[in-house]
Amino acid sequence: MSETRQRILDDIKTAMKAGDKPLLGTLRLMSAAIKQREVDERKDLGEEEVIVLLDKMLKQRRESIEQYSKANRDDLVAQEQSELEQIKTYMPAQLSNEEITAIVDQAISDSGASSIKDMGKVMGLVKPLMQGKADMSAVSQSIKSRLA
């Protein structure tokens, strides 16, 4: 069992004892998503796979916040924002803008990318290094601006 998954299970017990229902709900969502993926793939997820799954949950929350904001549903925005912040606590330390820029520049030079058509090559090199450590949509925009 991955370290992050074990931490989530331990925190579920702590939240239950403390009666923290909002946190408990988010922790159960995370645990259920991990368990569902393990059942679907018939294997225990490793640490990296759990981080990728949590990163996907973060992306879903960001998209939901954007949609709810457009619909003026502040109550749902607040709930999604709360879940987003709680999930972030289980993610590895985020890369700084300088670190992201350095990795992107290195990937562009390693792949020999010269135009926007080469974006897939660059993303292929960058994604494994940054998954869960940076907002991949922001990384994508950074690559696009450099290749344009």
C-alpha positions as CSV (number, residue, x, y, z in Angstrom):
1,M,0.0,0.0,0.0
2,S,1.3,3.4,-0.9
3,E,2.4,5.9,1.7
4,T,-0.2,8.5,0.6
5,R,-3.0,5.9,0.6
6,Q,-2.1,4.9,4.1
7,R,-2.0,8.5,5.2
8,I,-5.5,9.1,3.8
9,L,-6.9,6.0,5.7
10,D,-5.3,7.2,8.9
11,D,-6.7,10.7,8.4
12,I,-10.2,9.2,7.8
13,K,-10.0,7.7,11.3
14,T,-8.8,10.9,12.8
15,A,-11.5,12.9,11.1
16,M,-14.2,10.5,12.2
17,K,-13.0,10.8,15.8
18,A,-12.9,14.6,15.5
19,G,-16.4,14.8,13.8
20,D,-15.0,16.8,10.9
21,K,-17.6,16.0,8.3
22,P,-16.4,18.1,5.4
23,L,-12.9,16.7,5.7
24,L,-14.2,13.2,6.2
25,G,-16.3,13.5,3.0
26,T,-13.3,14.6,0.9
27,L,-11.0,11.9,2.4
28,R,-13.7,9.3,1.6
29,L,-13.9,10.6,-2.0
30,M,-10.2,10.2,-2.3
31,S,-10.1,6.7,-0.8
32,A,-13.0,5.6,-2.9
33,A,-11.3,6.8,-6.1
34,I,-8.1,4.9,-5.2
35,K,-10.0,1.8,-4.3
36,Q,-12.1,1.9,-7.5
37,R,-9.0,2.2,-9.6
38,E,-7.4,-0.7,-7.7
39,V,-10.5,-2.9,-8.3
40,D,-10.6,-1.9,-12.0
41,E,-7.0,-2.7,-12.6
42,R,-6.9,-5.6,-10.2
43,K,-3.7,-4.4,-8.5
44,D,-2.5,-2.2,-5.6
45,L,-1.6,1.2,-6.8
46,G,1.9,2.5,-6.2
47,E,2.8,5.9,-4.8
48,E,3.2,7.5,-8.3
49,E,-0.1,6.1,-9.5
50,V,-1.9,7.5,-6.4
51,I,-0.4,10.9,-7.0
52,V,-1.5,10.8,-10.7
53,L,-5.0,9.9,-9.5
54,L,-5.1,12.8,-7.0
55,D,-3.7,15.1,-9.6
56,K,-6.7,14.2,-11.8
57,M,-9.0,14.9,-8.9
58,L,-7.4,18.3,-8.5
59,K,-8.0,19.1,-12.2
60,Q,-11.6,18.0,-11.9
61,R,-12.1,20.4,-9.0
62,R,-10.5,23.3,-10.9
63,E,-12.8,22.7,-13.9
64,S,-15.8,22.5,-11.6
65,I,-14.9,25.7,-9.9
66,E,-14.6,27.4,-13.2
67,Q,-18.0,26.1,-14.4
68,Y,-19.8,26.9,-11.1
69,S,-18.3,30.4,-11.1
70,K,-19.8,31.1,-14.5
71,A,-23.1,29.9,-13.2
72,N,-22.9,32.1,-10.1
73,R,-23.1,29.1,-7.8
74,D,-21.0,30.4,-5.0
75,D,-22.1,27.7,-2.6
76,L,-20.7,25.0,-4.9
77,V,-17.6,27.0,-5.7
78,A,-16.9,27.1,-1.9
79,Q,-17.4,23.3,-1.6
80,E,-15.1,22.5,-4.5
81,Q,-12.5,25.0,-3.3
82,S,-12.5,23.3,0.1
83,E,-12.0,19.9,-1.5
84,L,-9.3,21.2,-3.7
85,E,-7.3,22.6,-0.8
86,Q,-7.7,19.4,1.2
87,I,-6.6,17.2,-1.7
88,K,-3.5,19.5,-2.3
89,T,-2.2,18.6,1.2
90,Y,-1.6,15.0,-0.1
91,M,0.4,16.1,-3.1
92,P,4.2,16.4,-3.3
93,A,5.8,19.8,-3.0
94,Q,5.0,22.0,-6.0
95,L,7.7,23.1,-8.4
96,S,8.6,26.8,-8.5
97,N,8.2,28.8,-11.7
98,E,12.0,28.8,-12.2
99,E,12.1,25.0,-11.8
100,I,9.3,24.5,-14.3
101,T,11.0,26.9,-16.8
102,A,14.3,25.0,-16.4
103,I,12.6,21.6,-17.0
104,V,10.7,22.9,-20.0
105,D,13.8,24.5,-21.6
106,Q,15.8,21.3,-21.1
107,A,13.0,19.2,-22.6
108,I,12.8,21.5,-25.7
109,S,16.5,21.3,-26.2
110,D,16.6,17.5,-25.6
111,S,13.7,16.9,-28.1
112,G,15.0,19.3,-30.7
113,A,11.6,21.0,-30.8
114,S,11.4,24.0,-33.0
115,S,7.7,24.6,-33.6
116,I,4.3,24.1,-32.0
117,K,4.0,20.8,-34.0
118,D,6.7,19.4,-31.6
119,M,4.6,20.1,-28.5
120,G,3.7,16.4,-28.1
121,K,7.4,15.4,-27.9
122,V,8.1,18.1,-25.3
123,M,5.0,17.1,-23.2
124,G,6.1,13.5,-23.3
125,L,9.4,14.4,-21.7
126,V,8.0,16.9,-19.2
127,K,4.9,15.1,-17.9
128,P,6.7,12.3,-16.0
129,L,8.9,14.8,-14.3
130,M,6.1,17.2,-13.3
131,Q,3.0,15.0,-12.8
132,G,1.5,16.0,-9.5
133,K,4.2,18.7,-8.9
134,A,2.8,21.3,-11.2
135,D,-0.4,22.4,-12.9
136,M,0.0,20.7,-16.2
137,S,-2.3,23.1,-18.0
138,A,0.0,26.0,-17.0
139,V,3.0,23.9,-18.1
140,S,1.3,23.3,-21.4
141,Q,0.8,27.1,-21.8
142,S,4.5,27.7,-21.0
143,I,5.6,25.2,-23.7
144,K,3.2,26.7,-26.2
145,S,4.5,30.2,-25.6
146,R,8.2,29.0,-26.0
147,L,7.5,27.1,-29.2
148,A,5.3,29.8,-30.8
